[in-house]
Amino acid sequence: MMFRILAFLLLPVICLAQVNSNGEKPTGELLSNEISPNEIKRNASYNLDEIKVRWKKAALENCIGVPCVTAPSFTCVTSTVSDIDNNVYNTVSIGTQCWTKENLKVTKYNDNTAIPLNATGGSSGTSGSWSVTTGAYTIYGNELSTSTIATNYGFLYNWYAATDSRKICPTGYHVPTDSDWNILVKFIDSGADTSSISSTQSTSAGTKLKKNDALWTTNTGTNDFGFSALPGGFRAGNGSFNNITNYAFFFSATENGPSNAITRSLNFSNGDVVRYNSVSKSFGESVRCLRD
């Protein structure tokens, strides 16, 4: 077990084998005065930091003429990905994650079954029929799918659609969990509080996640990592549409009891990333997708 831990910790140090004129590769065997895996098993008293240093030293000293380099950073496999409707989304690698850069706007599950569209309530959206416990999507203001609003901000989905077993994200991607969102926020802001149940996790990560665009009421985003968040607003349990251009709300796949789910929110006026843990599953919110 200790050997496996060491292998993981030392993974960034990679000896690139070079082939000599005889077609042979350097062996780079461990020096006799360094710690071997068997010795680690026999003596568990070694300090882990000391072990890491000595193994790294051994790697450097035994790869004579072989450059040791840092492992390449994580990248997305492709720069774009398509959903079942053939909508194309740009992707961006942030830390060890690969995200879509635009809000989802798919109308079918991955088995080609239509996701029910709820267009009741007129432009205000107020309608009792929106509050359902089955999958549904809507477009802000009940605009057409070809409208500027739909094109810019994507569609709004209730939690039941976002987490349906037939899946709404492109193949190979999923709706991010609460833990997935925590990883993103913590990467953007190492000082973020990702342990609190419902709170402002960071006062700066929001600015770095927001797209620098007039589609926000106040254009304060710096989009440092290319996430390109836009404020698609939300549809409340009573069907009313709220806060487009002001707030971005993103569902996570994580529920909190039978009726609520966990959500992330960004707003136009500051750099906050807020984690809400009691948002009704019947709300309509934007969805981003994360590579499996």
C-alpha positions as CSV (number, residue, x, y, z in Angstrom):
1,M,0.0,0.0,0.0
2,M,2.8,2.4,0.9
3,F,4.5,1.7,-2.4
4,R,1.3,2.6,-4.2
5,I,1.1,5.9,-2.3
6,L,4.7,6.7,-3.2
7,A,4.1,5.9,-6.8
8,F,1.3,8.4,-6.9
9,L,3.2,11.1,-5.0
10,L,6.2,10.8,-7.3
11,L,4.3,10.6,-10.5
12,P,5.2,14.2,-11.6
13,V,8.8,13.2,-11.9
14,I,9.1,11.3,-15.1
15,C,12.4,10.1,-16.6
16,L,12.2,10.3,-20.3
17,A,14.0,7.2,-21.6
18,Q,16.5,8.0,-24.4
19,V,17.6,5.4,-26.8
20,N,21.4,5.1,-27.4
21,S,23.1,4.2,-30.6
22,N,22.6,0.5,-29.8
23,G,18.9,0.9,-29.4
24,E,19.2,0.3,-25.7
25,K,17.5,2.4,-23.0
26,P,19.0,3.5,-19.7
27,T,17.9,1.3,-16.8
28,G,17.9,4.0,-14.1
29,E,17.9,1.4,-11.3
30,L,17.6,2.6,-7.7
31,L,20.9,3.4,-5.9
32,S,21.9,1.0,-3.2
33,N,21.9,3.7,-0.5
34,E,18.3,4.7,-1.3
35,I,15.1,3.3,0.1
36,S,13.6,0.3,-1.7
37,P,9.9,-0.6,-1.7
38,N,10.8,-3.8,0.3
39,E,12.6,-1.7,2.9
40,I,9.6,0.5,3.2
41,K,7.4,-2.5,3.9
42,R,9.9,-3.7,6.6
43,N,10.3,-0.4,8.3
44,A,7.3,1.8,8.6
45,S,9.1,4.4,10.7
46,Y,10.4,6.4,7.8
47,N,9.1,10.0,7.5
48,L,7.0,10.2,4.4
49,D,8.6,13.5,3.3
50,E,12.0,12.0,3.7
51,I,11.0,9.0,1.6
52,K,9.7,11.3,-1.2
53,V,12.9,13.4,-1.2
54,R,15.2,10.4,-1.3
55,W,13.2,8.6,-4.1
56,K,13.2,11.8,-6.1
57,K,17.0,12.1,-5.5
58,A,17.5,8.5,-6.6
59,A,15.5,9.1,-9.8
60,L,17.7,12.1,-10.7
61,E,21.0,10.4,-9.9
62,N,20.1,7.2,-11.8
63,C,18.8,8.8,-15.0
64,I,22.3,9.8,-16.2
65,G,21.9,11.7,-19.5
66,V,18.1,11.3,-19.3
67,P,16.2,14.5,-18.6
68,C,13.6,14.5,-15.8
69,V,10.6,16.7,-16.5
70,T,7.4,17.7,-14.8
71,A,4.3,15.8,-16.1
72,P,2.3,17.8,-18.6
73,S,-0.7,19.6,-17.2
74,F,-4.2,18.2,-17.6
75,T,-6.0,19.0,-20.9
76,C,-9.4,18.3,-22.4
77,V,-9.3,15.5,-25.0
78,T,-11.1,17.7,-27.5
79,S,-11.7,21.4,-27.8
80,T,-15.4,20.9,-28.5
81,V,-18.1,18.4,-27.7
82,S,-21.6,17.9,-29.2
83,D,-24.9,16.9,-27.6
84,I,-27.6,14.6,-29.1
85,D,-29.2,17.7,-30.8
86,N,-25.8,18.4,-32.4
87,N,-25.3,21.6,-30.5
88,V,-21.6,22.2,-30.2
89,Y,-20.0,23.4,-26.9
90,N,-16.5,24.6,-26.4
91,T,-14.5,23.0,-23.6
92,V,-12.0,24.3,-21.2
93,S,-9.6,22.5,-18.8
94,I,-9.4,24.0,-15.3
95,G,-7.1,22.2,-12.9
96,T,-7.8,18.5,-13.4
97,Q,-11.3,19.1,-14.8
98,C,-12.8,19.6,-18.2
99,W,-15.9,21.8,-18.4
100,T,-18.2,23.0,-21.1
101,K,-17.9,26.7,-21.6
102,E,-21.5,27.3,-22.5
103,N,-24.8,26.6,-20.8
104,L,-26.6,23.5,-22.0
105,K,-29.4,23.8,-24.6
106,V,-30.4,20.3,-25.4
107,T,-34.0,19.2,-25.9
108,K,-33.5,15.4,-25.7
109,Y,-32.1,12.8,-23.3
110,N,-29.2,10.7,-24.7
111,D,-31.6,7.9,-25.6
112,N,-33.3,10.3,-28.0
113,T,-36.4,10.8,-25.8
114,A,-37.7,14.3,-25.7
115,I,-37.3,16.3,-22.5
116,P,-40.7,17.9,-21.9
117,L,-40.7,21.6,-22.7
118,N,-42.8,23.7,-20.3
119,A,-43.8,27.0,-22.0
120,T,-46.8,27.9,-19.8
121,G,-47.4,31.2,-18.1
122,G,-46.6,33.6,-20.9
123,S,-43.5,35.9,-20.7
124,S,-43.7,36.1,-16.9
125,G,-43.8,32.3,-16.6
126,T,-46.1,32.2,-13.6
127,S,-47.9,28.9,-13.8
128,G,-48.7,26.1,-11.3
129,S,-47.9,23.5,-14.0
130,W,-44.2,24.3,-13.9
131,S,-43.7,22.8,-10.4
132,V,-43.4,19.1,-11.3
133,T,-41.4,16.2,-10.0
134,T,-40.5,14.9,-13.5
135,G,-37.9,16.1,-15.9
136,A,-38.7,19.4,-17.8
137,Y,-36.9,22.3,-19.4
138,T,-37.9,25.8,-20.2
139,I,-36.5,28.9,-22.0
140,Y,-36.4,32.2,-20.1
141,G,-39.5,34.3,-20.8
142,N,-40.9,31.5,-22.8
143,E,-38.9,32.7,-25.7
144,L,-38.3,30.6,-28.8
145,S,-35.3,28.2,-28.9
146,T,-33.9,30.3,-31.7
147,S,-34.2,33.6,-29.8
148,T,-31.2,35.7,-28.7
149,I,-31.9,34.8,-25.1
150,A,-31.8,31.1,-25.7
151,T,-28.7,31.4,-27.9
152,N,-26.8,33.5,-25.4
153,Y,-27.9,31.9,-22.1
154,G,-29.0,28.4,-22.9
155,F,-32.0,26.7,-21.5
156,L,-33.2,26.2,-17.9
157,Y,-33.7,22.6,-16.5
158,N,-35.3,21.4,-13.4
159,W,-33.2,19.0,-11.2
160,Y,-35.2,16.0,-12.3
161,A,-34.2,16.5,-15.9
162,A,-30.6,17.3,-15.0
163,T,-30.2,14.0,-13.1
164,D,-32.4,11.7,-15.2
165,S,-30.7,8.3,-15.8
166,R,-31.1,8.9,-19.5
167,K,-28.6,11.8,-19.1
168,I,-28.7,15.2,-20.7
169,C,-25.0,16.0,-21.0
170,P,-23.0,15.0,-24.1
171,T,-21.7,11.4,-24.1
172,G,-18.7,11.2,-21.8
173,Y,-19.8,14.2,-19.7
174,H,-22.1,14.5,-16.7
175,V,-23.9,17.1,-14.6
176,P,-21.3,18.0,-11.9
177,T,-21.8,16.9,-8.3
178,D,-21.5,19.2,-5.3
179,S,-18.0,17.8,-4.8
180,D,-17.1,18.6,-8.5
181,W,-18.1,22.2,-7.9
182,N,-16.1,22.3,-4.7
183,I,-13.0,21.2,-6.6
184,L,-13.5,23.9,-9.2
185,V,-14.0,26.7,-6.6
186,K,-11.0,25.5,-4.5
187,F,-8.8,25.5,-7.6
188,I,-9.8,29.1,-8.5
189,D,-9.5,30.3,-4.9
190,S,-7.3,28.1,-2.7
191,G,-8.7,30.0,0.4
192,A,-12.3,29.1,-0.5
193,D,-14.5,27.6,2.2
194,T,-15.9,24.5,0.7
195,S,-16.7,22.8,4.0
196,S,-19.7,25.0,5.0
197,I,-23.1,23.6,4.1
198,S,-24.7,26.8,2.7
199,S,-22.6,29.9,2.5
200,T,-20.5,32.2,0.4
201,Q,-17.6,29.9,-0.5
202,S,-15.4,32.6,-2.1
203,T,-15.5,36.3,-2.5
204,S,-13.2,36.3,-5.5
205,A,-13.7,33.1,-7.5
206,G,-17.0,34.4,-9.0
207,T,-15.2,37.3,-10.7
208,K,-12.7,34.9,-12.3
209,L,-15.4,32.6,-13.5
210,K,-17.6,35.2,-15.0
211,K,-17.3,36.0,-18.7
212,N,-16.3,39.6,-19.4
213,D,-19.4,40.5,-21.4
214,A,-22.2,43.0,-21.6
215,L,-24.7,40.1,-21.1
216,W,-24.1,40.8,-17.4
217,T,-25.9,43.8,-15.9
218,T,-22.5,45.0,-14.7
219,N,-19.6,43.7,-16.5
220,T,-17.2,42.8,-13.7
221,G,-15.9,39.4,-14.8
222,T,-12.3,38.7,-15.7
223,N,-12.8,35.1,-16.9
224,D,-9.3,34.2,-15.9
225,F,-9.8,30.4,-16.5
226,G,-12.1,30.5,-19.4
227,F,-15.2,29.2,-17.6
228,S,-17.3,32.0,-19.2
229,A,-20.2,32.0,-16.8
230,L,-23.3,34.0,-18.0
231,P,-26.3,35.0,-16.0
232,G,-29.2,32.9,-17.3
233,G,-31.4,33.6,-14.3
234,F,-33.8,31.0,-13.0
235,R,-37.4,29.8,-13.0
236,A,-38.9,29.6,-9.5
237,G,-41.3,26.9,-8.2
238,N,-44.3,29.1,-9.1
239,G,-43.1,29.3,-12.7
240,S,-41.9,32.9,-12.6
241,F,-38.7,33.9,-14.4
242,N,-36.2,35.8,-12.4
243,N,-32.9,37.7,-12.6
244,I,-31.6,37.1,-16.1
245,T,-28.5,39.3,-16.7
246,N,-28.1,39.5,-12.9
247,Y,-27.5,36.0,-11.6
248,A,-26.1,32.7,-12.9
249,F,-27.5,29.6,-11.1
250,F,-26.1,26.2,-11.8
251,F,-27.6,22.9,-10.5
252,S,-25.4,20.2,-9.1
253,A,-26.4,16.6,-9.3
254,T,-26.3,16.4,-5.5
255,E,-29.6,16.4,-3.7
256,N,-30.3,17.4,-0.1
257,G,-33.4,15.5,0.9
258,P,-36.4,14.5,-1.1
259,S,-37.3,18.0,-2.4
260,N,-34.1,20.1,-2.5
261,A,-30.8,20.1,-4.3
262,I,-27.5,21.9,-4.1
263,T,-26.8,24.9,-6.3
264,R,-24.0,27.4,-7.1
265,S,-24.7,31.0,-7.8
266,L,-22.7,34.0,-9.2
267,N,-24.0,37.5,-9.3
268,F,-23.4,40.7,-11.2
269,S,-22.4,42.9,-8.3
270,N,-19.4,41.1,-6.7
271,G,-17.1,38.1,-6.9
272,D,-19.0,35.8,-4.7
273,V,-19.6,32.1,-5.3
274,V,-22.5,31.0,-3.2
275,R,-23.5,27.4,-2.3
276,Y,-27.2,27.0,-1.7
277,N,-28.1,23.6,-0.2
278,S,-31.9,23.9,-0.1
279,V,-33.0,24.9,-3.6
280,S,-36.2,23.2,-4.8
281,K,-35.7,20.5,-7.3
282,S,-38.5,22.0,-9.3
283,F,-36.6,25.2,-10.0
284,G,-35.3,25.8,-13.5
285,E,-31.5,26.6,-13.6
286,S,-28.6,26.5,-16.1
287,V,-26.6,23.4,-16.5
288,R,-22.9,23.0,-17.2
289,C,-21.3,19.6,-18.0
290,L,-18.1,18.1,-16.8
291,R,-16.1,15.4,-18.5
292,D,-16.3,11.9,-16.8
